[in-house]
């Protein structure tokens, strides 16, 4: 079973509930602080990192960017901009492991992220 860690700065419980709802019971999902979540992905203890904040790239992804590098991370949304479904799916398929977005967009982007992960 693949493992997803929920990091980021806000709405962690809501993000977890959405990931569970769209994950089709395929994932072990846990909430961690940012450092522990990013380290879990870096060490292979988790497969994916999902996090929300107010900007989509700051608190949502800061530790993941620092530990995993930009090549493993993607900002899915930021204030005033949400990637298209196709862009989100392309980023998942390209092997990104850490996904950040604004908390206001969680209901929009999590279903798409999870659909793409479920198809892998």
C-alpha positions in Angstrom: 0.0 0.0 0.0 1.4 3.4 -1.0 1.8 6.0 1.8 0.8 9.7 1.6 1.9 12.2 4.2 -0.1 15.4 4.8 2.2 18.4 5.6 1.6 22.1 4.9 0.6 24.7 7.3 -3.2 24.8 7.4 -6.3 22.6 7.0 -4.4 19.3 7.4 -7.4 17.4 8.7 -9.6 18.6 5.9 -6.9 17.7 3.3 -6.6 14.3 4.9 -10.3 13.7 4.7 -10.4 14.7 1.0 -7.4 12.5 0.2 -9.1 9.6 1.9 -12.3 10.2 0.1 -10.7 10.2 -3.3 -8.0 7.6 -2.5 -10.2 4.6 -3.1 -8.7 2.9 0.0 -5.3 2.5 -1.8 -3.2 4.6 0.6 -2.0 4.7 4.2 -2.5 8.4 5.0 -1.0 10.3 7.9 -0.7 13.9 9.1 2.8 15.0 10.0 4.6 18.3 10.6 6.4 19.6 7.5 9.9 18.4 8.4 8.7 14.9 9.3 6.5 14.7 6.2 9.3 15.8 3.8 11.8 13.5 5.5 9.3 10.5 5.2 9.3 11.0 1.4 13.0 11.6 1.2 13.8 8.4 3.1 11.2 6.3 1.3 9.0 5.9 4.4 6.2 7.7 2.3 5.6 7.9 -1.4 3.8 11.3 -1.7 3.6 14.6 0.2 0.5 16.8 0.0 0.2 20.2 1.7 -1.8 23.3 1.8 -1.1 26.9 2.9 -2.3 30.4 2.0 0.1 30.8 -1.0 0.4 27.3 -2.3 4.2 27.3 -2.4 5.4 28.7 0.8 4.3 26.8 3.9 2.7 24.1 1.8 6.0 23.1 0.2 9.0 24.8 1.9 10.4 21.8 3.6 9.7 19.5 0.7 11.5 21.8 -1.6 14.4 22.1 0.7 14.7 18.3 1.3 13.5 16.8 -2.0 14.5 19.5 -4.5 12.4 21.4 -7.0 12.4 18.5 -9.5 10.2 16.5 -7.0 7.8 19.2 -6.1 5.1 21.3 -7.8 2.8 24.1 -6.8 -0.6 23.1 -8.1 -2.3 26.4 -7.2 -1.7 29.8 -5.8 -3.9 32.8 -5.2 -5.7 33.6 -8.4 -4.3 30.6 -10.4 -5.1 26.9 -10.4 -3.3 24.6 -12.9 -5.6 23.0 -15.4 -6.6 19.4 -14.9 -4.2 18.4 -17.7 -1.3 20.2 -16.1 -2.0 18.6 -12.7 -2.2 15.1 -14.3 1.0 15.7 -16.3 2.9 16.7 -13.2 1.7 13.6 -11.3 2.6 11.4 -14.3 6.0 13.0 -14.6 7.0 11.6 -11.2 6.5 14.6 -8.9 6.2 13.5 -5.2 5.2 16.6 -3.4 2.1 18.7 -4.2 1.3 22.1 -2.7 -1.7 24.3 -3.2 -3.7 27.0 -1.5 -6.2 25.7 1.1 -9.0 27.5 -0.7 -8.5 25.2 -3.7 -8.3 21.9 -1.9 -11.7 20.7 -3.1 -10.8 21.5 -6.7 -7.2 20.0 -6.9 -7.3 17.0 -4.5 -9.8 15.0 -6.6 -7.5 15.6 -9.7 -4.3 14.7 -7.9 -5.8 11.6 -6.4 -7.4 10.5 -9.7 -3.9 10.8 -11.4 -2.2 8.9 -8.5 -4.9 6.2 -8.6 -4.2 5.6 -12.3 -0.5 5.0 -11.7 
